[in-house]
């Protein structure tokens, strides 16, 4: 049997849950995920916990507060002017708390997400760019179907 190593290509089912057991993502009832370890598809802390696990095995991994996605960083909660939002997207978009908005990276090759916290009367929007599970405990259940 194969074991997970750095750079392994994996086929797996997984379920990620946050505090209180709310499920964030679950592939067990659908198609398994395929990913390359080290490509950034999983957090580095989760990837490190997978190393050494055997193909065909199933595990439950408990990660402490902030271990999976880092601590919450107050400087990642920022106001964005309506003018900039109009330039980056639909100028008629109405934002409400809880919306998740994709922003292009400065090089235009990728994107990152921010969650709307508050909208001011002048149209400026307060975004939280922290990962939704930053600073929180995470439970990661995994079934390793294939390891290459």
Backbone bond lengths (Angstrom), bond angles and torsions (degrees), N, CA, C in turn:
res aa  C-N    CA-C-N  psi(-1)  N-CA   C-N-CA  omega(-1)  CA-C   N-CA-C  phi
1 X - - - 1.457 - - 1.527 110.05 -
2 X 1.326 115.09 145.54 1.463 121.39 178.26 1.522 110.75 -84.53
3 X 1.323 115.08 152.24 1.458 122.46 176.17 1.520 108.96 -118.78
4 X 1.324 116.37 148.76 1.458 122.00 179.15 1.535 109.31 -67.02
5 X 1.337 114.93 131.05 1.455 122.45 176.15 1.517 108.21 -130.51
6 X 1.336 116.90 166.23 1.456 119.51 174.37 1.520 108.29 -56.60
7 X 1.325 117.11 133.81 1.458 122.02 179.88 1.514 114.55 84.30
8 X 1.344 118.39 -1.21 1.461 120.88 179.65 1.530 110.22 -61.81
9 X 1.320 115.43 147.90 1.456 122.80 172.07 1.524 105.39 -97.95
10 X 1.334 117.22 124.27 1.464 121.60 -173.16 1.519 112.76 -117.67
11 X 1.311 115.39 143.53 1.453 122.97 165.56 1.519 104.64 -116.59
12 X 1.334 116.29 123.94 1.451 119.55 -173.07 1.511 112.20 -155.17
13 X 1.314 113.67 157.56 1.456 121.59 166.14 1.515 105.54 -103.32
14 X 1.343 116.14 142.19 1.456 118.41 175.30 1.518 111.36 -150.14
15 X 1.319 113.23 157.15 1.461 122.26 177.14 1.520 106.87 -134.57
16 X 1.325 116.48 125.77 1.455 121.39 177.30 1.522 108.46 -113.72
17 X 1.342 115.27 127.20 1.456 121.50 -178.96 1.516 110.06 -125.14
18 X 1.314 115.20 144.86 1.455 121.31 177.22 1.511 110.37 -98.25
19 X 1.339 116.21 -164.74 1.464 120.22 -179.66 1.525 110.94 -59.95
20 X 1.304 115.04 144.37 1.457 119.45 179.78 1.519 112.31 77.36
21 X 1.348 117.24 2.11 1.455 121.36 176.81 1.511 115.85 83.08
22 X 1.369 118.49 6.18 1.457 117.94 -179.72 1.532 109.34 -65.38
23 X 1.331 115.45 128.70 1.462 121.90 -176.76 1.523 108.81 -80.23
24 X 1.332 115.52 127.76 1.455 122.55 179.73 1.531 110.05 -93.14
25 X 1.327 115.24 -44.36 1.464 120.57 177.39 1.521 107.82 -148.95
26 X 1.348 115.44 143.76 1.464 120.60 -177.87 1.523 108.80 -149.35
27 X 1.326 116.87 117.41 1.462 120.39 178.92 1.531 112.38 -101.98
28 X 1.334 118.52 -2.25 1.461 120.69 -173.29 1.525 113.75 -62.30
29 X 1.318 119.04 -27.11 1.464 121.28 -179.42 1.521 112.84 -96.01
30 X 1.342 117.39 6.34 1.460 120.76 -177.89 1.510 111.26 -137.89
31 X 1.311 114.38 -147.72 1.454 121.08 179.23 1.524 109.86 -73.57
32 X 1.330 117.52 141.04 1.460 118.69 175.49 1.527 110.14 -69.15
33 X 1.313 115.13 157.19 1.465 121.57 177.51 1.528 109.17 -86.74
34 X 1.314 115.74 151.74 1.456 121.21 171.37 1.521 106.84 -125.38
35 X 1.311 115.82 135.68 1.462 119.48 -179.73 1.515 110.32 -156.11
36 X 1.302 113.88 162.92 1.450 122.01 177.39 1.522 108.11 -108.30
37 X 1.311 116.66 121.14 1.457 120.80 -179.31 1.528 109.30 -61.87
38 X 1.314 116.08 131.69 1.452 121.07 -179.38 1.516 113.83 96.51
39 X 1.324 117.33 -1.54 1.467 120.73 -178.08 1.530 112.61 -90.49
40 X 1.336 116.90 -2.40 1.459 120.43 178.79 1.512 114.72 89.58
41 X 1.318 118.27 7.96 1.465 120.45 179.27 1.522 111.99 -75.26
42 X 1.317 116.68 -24.36 1.461 122.66 174.59 1.523 107.31 -123.02
43 X 1.314 116.60 159.22 1.463 119.03 178.26 1.532 109.21 -66.33
44 X 1.331 117.56 149.56 1.469 120.28 178.78 1.529 112.98 -55.57
45 X 1.328 118.19 -36.28 1.469 120.69 179.89 1.528 111.14 -64.64
46 X 1.323 117.20 -40.04 1.471 120.38 178.21 1.521 109.62 -68.54
47 X 1.341 116.43 -44.17 1.467 119.53 178.99 1.522 111.51 -57.66
48 X 1.336 117.49 -42.70 1.466 120.66 -179.99 1.520 111.49 -61.89
49 X 1.320 117.14 -35.30 1.467 121.06 179.58 1.536 111.73 -71.82
50 X 1.341 116.94 -22.16 1.468 119.95 179.63 1.528 112.47 -80.60
51 X 1.324 117.00 -26.39 1.471 120.79 -176.83 1.530 110.10 -59.97
52 X 1.318 114.09 129.49 1.457 121.40 179.76 1.513 114.26 95.28
53 X 1.335 117.82 -13.22 1.464 119.90 179.50 1.520 110.32 -72.53
54 X 1.319 115.77 148.83 1.456 121.83 -173.86 1.530 112.65 -92.36
55 X 1.328 115.12 141.04 1.458 121.61 174.39 1.525 109.14 -53.59
56 X 1.334 116.70 136.91 1.459 121.99 179.36 1.518 113.79 89.24
57 X 1.320 117.69 -8.80 1.464 120.21 -177.84 1.524 111.43 -88.71
58 X 1.319 113.93 163.07 1.466 121.36 178.36 1.531 107.59 -129.47
59 X 1.351 115.84 136.97 1.464 120.48 -174.87 1.520 110.99 -142.26
60 X 1.327 115.09 155.16 1.456 122.68 170.83 1.519 106.78 -117.77
61 X 1.335 115.72 125.25 1.461 122.08 -176.95 1.520 108.17 -116.63
62 X 1.326 116.19 125.18 1.466 121.98 178.10 1.524 107.82 -103.81
63 X 1.317 117.09 124.95 1.456 121.74 177.70 1.526 108.96 -113.06
64 X 1.308 116.07 134.11 1.460 122.38 -177.19 1.527 111.57 -68.96
65 X 1.324 116.36 169.26 1.470 122.47 177.17 1.524 110.43 -47.10
66 X 1.318 117.19 122.86 1.453 122.18 174.94 1.514 115.81 77.53
67 X 1.320 119.07 -7.13 1.463 121.14 -177.19 1.531 111.94 -69.66
68 X 1.304 117.64 -39.29 1.467 120.58 -175.45 1.526 112.46 -76.12
69 X 1.342 117.49 -42.91 1.462 120.59 -173.01 1.522 113.10 -130.51
70 X 1.321 116.50 22.06 1.454 121.10 177.42 1.513 112.65 77.35
71 X 1.328 114.12 173.96 1.458 120.66 177.91 1.525 109.46 -81.15
72 X 1.317 116.22 155.84 1.473 120.33 174.48 1.519 108.14 -66.60
73 X 1.315 116.53 138.39 1.455 121.92 -179.21 1.523 108.86 -118.87
74 X 1.337 116.88 112.98 1.466 120.45 -176.86 1.524 113.54 -56.72
75 X 1.327 118.31 -31.95 1.468 120.38 -179.52 1.529 112.91 -69.04
76 X 1.328 117.13 -9.72 1.460 120.55 177.38 1.532 112.01 -90.71
77 X 1.333 117.06 7.43 1.462 122.56 171.88 1.527 104.90 -105.44
78 X 1.348 115.95 112.25 1.465 120.62 -170.31 1.529 112.01 -138.45
79 X 1.341 114.20 147.48 1.460 121.03 172.99 1.524 108.98 -81.19
80 X 1.326 116.63 137.11 1.467 122.61 175.63 1.527 107.18 -121.06
81 X 1.328 115.51 125.82 1.469 121.30 -178.39 1.523 110.76 -65.56
82 X 1.311 116.06 146.15 1.466 121.93 179.60 1.530 110.48 -59.75
83 X 1.322 116.90 -36.11 1.460 121.31 179.64 1.540 110.63 -56.85
84 X 1.335 116.55 -44.95 1.463 120.68 179.88 1.532 110.52 -67.90
85 X 1.318 117.63 -41.32 1.468 120.52 177.74 1.524 110.70 -60.36
86 X 1.343 117.08 -38.81 1.465 121.14 178.28 1.528 110.81 -63.98
87 X 1.331 116.81 -39.26 1.469 121.06 179.34 1.522 111.87 -67.36
88 X 1.329 116.35 -36.39 1.470 121.06 -175.22 1.521 113.87 -85.82
89 X 1.324 117.01 -17.76 1.469 118.66 -174.89 1.508 112.05 -152.42
90 X 1.313 115.84 -149.69 1.459 123.64 -178.31 1.533 109.53 -77.90
91 X 1.346 118.72 117.24 1.460 120.20 -178.70 1.530 113.70 -65.50
92 X 1.325 117.91 -13.11 1.464 121.27 179.75 1.530 112.44 -97.87
93 X 1.325 116.76 0.01 1.468 121.15 -178.98 1.524 110.30 -61.25
94 X 1.333 115.71 133.82 1.466 122.03 176.29 1.531 107.06 -106.45
95 X 1.324 116.76 116.99 1.459 121.44 -177.93 1.523 110.18 -94.12
96 X 1.328 115.85 141.88 1.457 121.65 175.74 1.527 108.32 -134.01
97 X 1.334 115.45 152.90 1.464 120.85 179.63 1.520 110.30 -51.85
98 X 1.318 115.41 134.12 1.460 121.44 -179.58 1.518 113.67 100.27
99 X 1.347 117.84 -20.28 1.466 119.76 176.62 1.524 109.71 -61.26
100 X 1.318 116.50 145.81 1.458 121.77 173.12 1.521 106.85 -112.60
101 X 1.332 115.38 125.38 1.464 122.12 -174.28 1.525 109.27 -117.90
102 X 1.324 115.98 134.33 1.468 121.75 177.14 1.523 109.28 -90.36
103 X 1.321 115.98 135.03 1.462 123.07 177.28 1.521 108.76 -119.88
104 X 1.344 117.82 143.83 1.461 119.40 176.16 1.527 110.21 -75.52
105 X 1.335 116.20 145.70 1.458 119.57 173.31 1.524 108.12 -69.87
106 X 1.335 117.97 158.74 1.471 120.06 -178.84 1.527 114.17 -55.02
107 X 1.343 117.41 -31.48 1.459 119.51 179.87 1.529 112.81 -83.15
108 X 1.351 116.33 -6.06 1.458 120.80 178.19 1.510 114.69 76.30
109 X 1.320 118.35 3.63 1.464 121.25 -175.76 1.525 113.65 -94.34
110 X 1.316 116.85 -13.35 1.459 119.77 -178.04 1.515 110.72 -142.94
111 X 1.313 114.55 -165.47 1.464 119.29 177.44 1.517 109.28 -150.19
112 X 1.317 115.03 163.59 1.451 122.08 174.07 1.513 107.08 -142.60
113 X 1.333 116.10 160.57 1.461 119.99 -173.66 1.518 111.61 -114.64
114 X 1.318 114.59 150.15 1.456 122.22 173.23 1.513 108.92 -133.88
115 X 1.312 116.18 143.20 1.458 121.78 179.04 1.529 109.03 -101.05
116 X 1.327 116.39 131.22 1.464 121.28 -179.45 1.534 109.04 -70.28
117 X 1.343 115.19 128.19 1.452 121.70 177.99 1.524 110.32 -102.89
118 X 1.350 115.73 -42.91 1.465 120.67 -174.36 1.524 108.91 -155.81
119 X 1.336 116.45 150.42 1.468 122.47 175.98 1.530 107.48 -124.52
120 X 1.336 116.47 126.28 1.466 120.71 178.08 1.523 110.08 -87.07
121 X 1.337 115.57 164.79 1.474 121.13 179.19 1.521 112.04 -61.44
122 X 1.339 118.04 -32.06 1.462 120.07 179.70 1.534 112.46 -77.53
123 X 1.337 116.63 1.38 1.455 121.31 177.01 1.511 114.82 94.20
124 X 1.342 118.17 -11.23 1.465 120.14 176.77 1.528 108.84 -62.82
125 X 1.338 115.30 146.54 1.458 120.51 -176.12 1.526 109.32 -124.07
126 X 1.333 116.14 132.60 1.455 122.20 175.34 1.522 107.98 -89.67
127 X 1.339 115.23 118.66 1.463 121.39 -179.76 1.520 110.51 -110.88
128 X 1.332 115.46 145.41 1.458 122.20 171.37 1.526 106.33 -107.74
129 X 1.339 115.85 113.56 1.456 121.42 -178.61 1.526 112.36 -94.93
130 X 1.341 117.99 4.80 1.461 121.24 173.44 1.524 108.97 -68.61
131 X 1.331 116.61 151.34 1.463 119.99 171.63 1.530 107.17 -60.89
132 X 1.333 118.89 140.84 1.471 120.54 -178.58 1.526 113.89 -56.14
133 X 1.337 118.01 -25.66 1.463 120.80 -179.84 1.524 112.87 -102.23
134 X 1.334 117.79 10.70 1.473 120.49 177.97 1.525 109.26 -59.64
135 X 1.328 115.54 135.00 1.451 121.14 177.54 1.518 114.99 77.28
136 X 1.329 117.20 5.66 1.460 120.86 -176.03 1.523 111.01 -118.83
137 X 1.328 116.69 157.03 1.462 119.36 174.74 1.528 110.00 -73.38
138 X 1.322 115.80 150.12 1.462 121.79 -179.09 1.532 108.78 -133.82
139 X 1.321 114.70 139.25 1.471 120.96 173.01 1.521 106.89 -110.84
140 X 1.322 116.18 128.98 1.458 122.09 -177.86 1.520 107.87 -123.57
141 X 1.325 116.51 113.68 1.462 121.91 176.93 1.522 107.34 -103.22
142 X 1.318 116.71 133.87 1.457 120.27 -175.90 1.534 111.38 -138.92
143 X 1.334 114.94 140.93 1.457 122.56 170.64 1.521 106.08 -121.69
144 X 1.320 116.81 112.70 1.467 121.60 -177.67 1.527 109.17 -84.39
145 X 1.311 115.82 107.56 1.459 121.28 -177.35 1.521 110.43 -83.76
146 X 1.327 116.40 -44.91 1.461 120.31 -179.62 1.511 111.27 -145.45
147 X 1.339 115.36 143.28 1.464 121.69 177.92 1.523 107.81 -132.53
148 X 1.339 115.31 121.65 1.471 120.47 177.35 1.510 109.42 -118.93
